[in-house]
Amino acid sequence: MTGKYHPLESYLRSLPASQEQVTLSFESIEQVLHDQLPPSAHEHRAWWGNQKRGTQVESISWMDAGWWTLSISGRSGSVLYGNKPVHGRVAGVDHFLSCSRE
């Protein structure tokens, strides 16, 4: 993958295989990207959905690296990624397993 979200894919690929989850703040993701997340990432939980098809190219970066969004917190501005789908839920079935409201 090339483009804006490739550094995130590379970062997630670099994590040890034994690490099953990682929580990243929006700020730390922006540091990895060397760019700001779009306003929609802060405003809409759907931006973090696990979709390999469609127009949400950002999700391809973490999914190609073998990671899924497990939960996000708009309140703390963080996302929890897991390297295994939980209960078989993957792209297009459930966008999130849990979401906190702002």
C-alpha positions, 0 to 999 in steps of 0.5 A: 500500500502507498499513500497517506496511511502506509506509515500506519500499516508499517507501524502495525506490521512492526509490532511483535506477533505476540502482541494481540492488542495495541491502543493508539491515541489519535495524536500518536497516529498523527505522529506515525502518519506525519500528518493530521487525521481528517476531521471525520476521524474525530467526529464520526466513529464510522471512519474507524470501521473495518472495511476493505471495500469502498471509499474508506482507504484508511481501514485498508492500512490496518486490515492489510497489516492484519489488525482490526479496530476493536473499539474507539474512544472519542472521549480520550481520542484513542483507538484499540486495535487487535490482531485477531477478529473477536468472535469472528467479527470482521470487516463489514459485519460490525464496525465496532465491538464497543464505542464510547460516546462523546 
